[in-house]
Amino acid sequence: MAVQTTSTDVPELELEAKGAAGGGGGELGKRHKSLTIGAVCKALAQEFPDISISKIRYLEDQKLLTPRRTPGGYRLYTQGDVARLRTILRMQRDEFLPLRVIRQELAAGRSDEPAPLPGGRRDGARAWRPSVSVGEATGALYSIEDVLEETKAEAKLVRELEEYGVVKGEMRSGVRYFDETEREIIAAVAELARYGVGGRNLRVFRSSADREANLLQQILAPALRSRNPQRRKEAVEALENLAAVATHLKHLLLIRDLRKIVR
C-alpha cells in the first residue's frame, strides 16, 4: 500500500534530497545519513503496510521516539531511530503490547532481538515470548474521571462495560476505581466504539477469553496448586507462554477469516 504524505511533509522530503545531493561531510553528510519522516514511511511500508506519517508522529507524542530536529523544525531520523521504530511496530503487531508496556520494554533495553524465555526450551521447540504477565499488578488504581480523561471513552460506554461484565472496578469511599488492566480494556473498547462497537457486542470477546482461561487452567491446574515454589513458578511461566501461543493462534485464525471477507 502506498504511503501518502501531506503537503506539510514536502519540505522534509526536499530537505532529504538536498542532503543526498550534498554528498560528503559536514552538516550535509549528517543529513545524508538521516531520513525524513516521509522516507522512513517508505522504508517501512513493505513490512508495515499501515504505517503512516501521522502514526509516527503519534508515537513521538507518546515519547517513544525522539528524532533530531533541524533549525527549521523538520524531523530527521537516524538509522537507530528507524530500528527503534521497527521494534515498536513489531511489538504492536506481533505481541499486541500496549504502548505503556512497549515503553517499559524499550527502557529495559529491548531491541529487535527477542528476549529469551526464562527456563527457555532446549529441545529445539520454538520459544514463544510471553505477551502477557499474570503476575500481580502494580496495585495502582484509577478513578473513573482519570480513566475517562486518559482513554477518551464516554461514561456511557464504561457503564455498558460494567453492565455486561467486561469490567468491574471497585468502589472506595463512593468513588469507582479501575486497575491498570481494566483501564487498558476501556481504552481498547473506546477505539472499537469509534467503529460502532458497543458494550453488548463485546460479550463474544469476554466469552472467548473465559473459555481460553478455563482451558489453560485445566492444563496447568495441578502445577499451579503446587506448594513447591519452584514448580509453581515454572507453571506460571508456562501459563504465560501458553497464553502467547493462544493469542498468536487466534490472531492467525482471524487474519485467515478476514482475508476471505475481502476476496
VOSE-512732 format. One line per 2 residues: for each residue z, y, x of C-alpha. Coordinates in Angstrom, 2 decimals, padded with zeros to 5 digits. Each point is the difference from the previous one (the first is absolute). Example, Ala and Ser with C-alpha at 12.3 -4.5 7.8 and 13.67 -1.06 7.14 Angstrom:
! residues 2
007.80,-004.50,012.30 | -000.66,003.44,001.37 .
END
This chain:
! residues 263
000.00,000.00,000.00 | -001.00,003.34,001.44 .
002.81,002.44,000.74 | -000.40,003.36,-001.66 .
001.10,003.15,001.79 | 000.77,003.30,-001.61 .
-001.35,003.36,001.01 | 003.25,000.82,001.74 .
-000.59,-002.89,002.39 | -003.41,001.18,001.23 .
001.45,002.32,002.68 | 002.06,-002.92,001.32 .
-003.14,-002.14,000.28 | -001.77,002.86,001.72 .
002.92,000.33,002.38 | -000.34,-003.64,000.97 .
-003.72,000.45,000.62 | 000.67,002.97,002.25 .
002.58,-001.98,001.94 | -002.44,-002.88,000.49 .
-002.75,002.36,001.12 | 002.33,001.59,002.50 .
000.26,-003.23,001.95 | 002.27,000.35,003.04 .
003.55,001.02,000.67 | 002.35,002.73,-001.11 .
000.63,000.76,-003.65 | -003.47,-001.18,-000.99 .
000.72,-003.34,001.64 | 003.18,-000.32,-002.03 .
-001.91,000.75,-003.19 | -002.59,-002.61,000.90 .
002.75,-002.62,000.19 | 001.46,001.07,-003.33 .
-001.34,-000.57,-003.51 | -000.10,002.24,-003.02 .
001.37,-001.22,-003.30 | -003.52,-000.65,-001.26 .
-000.85,-002.07,003.08 | 003.21,-002.01,-000.41 .
-001.04,-000.82,-003.57 | -003.39,-001.21,001.17 .
001.57,-002.09,002.78 | 002.33,-001.79,-002.41 .
-002.24,-000.21,-003.08 | -001.36,-003.45,000.80 .
003.44,-001.61,000.13 | 001.54,002.25,-002.67 .
-002.70,000.90,-002.56 | 002.41,002.09,-002.08 .
001.03,002.23,002.91 | -000.42,003.69,-000.74 .
000.77,003.35,001.55 | 002.53,000.74,-002.72 .
001.79,-003.30,000.70 | 000.28,000.80,003.72 .
001.35,003.43,-000.83 | 002.51,-001.56,-002.39 .
001.28,-002.32,002.76 | 000.35,003.07,002.21 .
001.98,001.76,-002.75 | 002.29,-003.05,-000.05 .
000.67,000.50,003.75 | -001.75,-003.24,000.96 .
-002.69,001.75,002.03 | 000.21,003.08,002.20 .
-003.49,000.89,001.26 | -000.49,002.82,002.46 .
-001.14,003.31,-001.45 | -002.50,002.40,001.53 .
000.78,003.74,000.05 | -002.22,000.18,-003.10 .
002.14,-002.58,-001.81 | -002.41,-002.94,000.14 .
001.39,-003.49,000.46 | -000.92,-002.00,003.09 .
000.93,-003.70,000.20 | 000.46,-001.90,003.24 .
-000.80,-003.69,000.34 | 003.75,-000.59,-000.27 .
000.04,001.87,-003.33 | -002.86,-002.16,-001.27 .
001.76,-003.20,001.10 | 003.18,001.16,-001.78 .
-001.98,000.77,-003.16 | -001.66,-003.43,000.14 .
003.44,-001.61,000.26 | 001.24,001.98,-003.02 .
-003.01,-000.96,-002.11 | 000.32,-003.66,000.94 .
003.68,-000.07,-000.93 | -000.89,001.52,-003.37 .
-002.92,-002.34,-000.65 | 001.27,-003.28,001.46 .
003.77,000.24,-000.47 | 000.31,002.36,-002.99 .
002.70,001.98,001.80 | 001.10,003.34,-001.50 .
-000.28,003.07,002.21 | 003.76,000.10,000.49 .
-000.06,-003.46,001.59 | -003.15,000.78,001.99 .
001.74,003.04,001.44 | 002.92,-002.19,001.09 .
-002.37,-002.58,001.50 | -001.80,002.64,002.04 .
003.29,001.54,001.15 | 001.04,-003.47,001.20 .
-003.12,-000.21,002.15 | -002.26,-001.99,-002.33 .
-003.61,-000.13,001.21 | -003.12,-001.87,-001.09 .
001.40,-003.16,001.53 | 002.10,-001.76,-002.66 .
003.63,-000.54,000.89 | 000.98,-003.65,000.48 .
002.07,-001.61,-002.70 | 003.61,-000.86,000.80 .
000.06,-003.65,000.84 | -003.82,000.10,-000.02 .
-002.02,-003.14,-000.54 | -000.99,-001.98,003.07 .
-001.92,-002.74,-001.76 | -003.26,001.92,-000.13 .
000.47,001.07,-003.61 | -000.81,003.57,-000.90 .
002.97,002.34,000.28 | 000.34,002.35,-002.94 .
001.71,003.31,000.54 | 002.44,000.67,-002.85 .
-001.07,002.96,-002.12 | 003.31,000.08,-001.83 .
003.63,-000.21,000.95 | 002.52,-001.77,-002.20 .
002.93,001.28,002.01 | 002.51,002.44,-001.38 .
-001.41,003.40,-000.92 | 001.28,003.14,001.70 .
002.27,000.67,-002.96 | -001.58,003.40,-000.61 .
-000.19,001.01,-003.65 | -002.21,002.65,-001.56 .
000.69,001.88,-003.19 | -002.61,000.01,-002.72 .
-000.74,003.65,000.84 | -000.65,-000.85,003.66 .
-002.21,-002.94,-000.97 | -002.07,002.09,-002.40 .
-000.46,002.72,002.61 | -000.97,-002.37,002.82 .
-002.25,-002.37,-001.96 | -001.52,002.61,-002.36 .
000.61,-002.48,-002.83 | 000.72,001.18,-003.53 .
003.43,-000.64,-001.51 | -001.67,-001.74,-002.94 .
-001.62,-002.51,002.37 | 003.32,-000.82,001.68 .
001.58,-000.57,-003.42 | -002.83,-002.42,-000.82 .
000.62,-001.87,003.25 | 003.66,-000.33,-000.90 .
-000.87,-001.12,-003.52 | -002.28,-002.78,001.26 .
002.41,-001.08,002.74 | -002.18,001.06,002.93 .
002.78,002.17,001.43 | 003.66,000.16,-000.98 .
001.86,002.57,002.05 | 003.74,000.42,-000.38 .
002.19,002.59,-001.66 | 002.57,001.90,002.04 .
001.99,002.82,-001.55 | -002.56,000.32,-002.76 .
-002.96,000.25,002.38 | -002.57,-002.76,000.49 .
-000.78,-000.93,003.62 | -002.70,-002.20,001.53 .
-000.08,-001.78,003.35 | -002.85,000.23,002.51 .
-001.92,-002.97,-001.36 | 000.06,001.29,-003.56 .
-001.03,003.44,001.19 | -003.05,-001.56,001.71 .
-000.77,-001.95,-003.20 | 000.05,003.21,-002.01 .
-002.28,001.69,002.55 | -002.51,-002.86,-000.25 .
000.08,000.00,-003.80 | -000.45,003.78,-000.03 .
-003.25,-000.50,001.92 | -001.11,-002.68,-002.48 .
000.88,002.34,-002.86 | -002.74,002.35,001.19 .
-002.43,-002.69,-001.15 | 001.65,-000.52,-003.36 .
002.29,-002.90,000.95 | 003.26,000.27,-001.92 .
003.35,-001.73,000.21 | -000.95,-002.60,-002.62 .
-002.98,-001.03,002.14 | 002.30,-000.87,002.87 .
001.54,-003.03,-001.67 | -002.65,-002.12,001.68 .
001.07,001.27,003.45 | 003.67,-000.61,-000.72 .
-000.65,-003.49,-001.39 | -002.15,-000.89,002.99 .
002.66,001.21,002.44 | 002.71,-001.94,-001.86 .
-002.03,-003.22,000.16 | -000.75,000.43,003.70 .
003.63,000.74,000.83 | 001.14,-003.07,-001.93 .
-002.55,-002.19,001.80 | 001.09,001.19,003.45 .
003.64,-000.41,-000.98 | -000.64,-003.63,-000.96 .
-001.67,-000.68,003.31 | 002.81,001.43,002.11 .
003.03,-000.27,-002.29 | 001.92,-002.63,002.06 .
-000.35,001.95,003.24 | 000.81,003.32,-001.64 .
003.24,-001.47,-001.37 | 000.94,-001.46,003.37 .
003.34,001.01,001.51 | -001.53,-000.28,003.45 .
-000.79,003.63,001.03 | -002.89,-001.03,002.26 .
-001.62,-002.17,-002.66 | 000.37,002.75,-002.58 .
-001.49,002.54,002.42 | -003.01,-002.26,000.56 .
-000.35,-000.46,-003.74 | -000.09,003.76,-000.57 .
-002.68,000.35,002.68 | -001.98,-002.81,-001.63 .
000.38,001.70,-003.39 | -001.44,003.23,001.37 .
-002.84,-001.92,001.65 | -000.80,-001.86,-003.23 .
000.04,003.29,-001.88 | -002.57,001.41,002.46 .
-002.26,-003.03,-000.48 | 000.34,000.15,-003.79 .
-000.75,003.73,-000.02 | -003.08,-000.48,002.15 .
-001.22,-002.88,-002.17 | 000.45,002.06,-003.17 .
-001.91,002.85,001.64 | -002.90,-002.29,000.88 .
-000.14,-001.51,-003.48 | -000.04,003.47,-001.52 .
-002.85,001.08,002.29 | -001.96,-003.10,-000.94 .
000.37,000.69,-003.71 | -000.76,003.72,000.34 .
-003.22,-000.79,001.84 | -001.10,-002.04,-002.99 .
000.57,003.06,-002.22 | -002.21,002.32,002.05 .
-002.89,-002.43,000.44 .
END
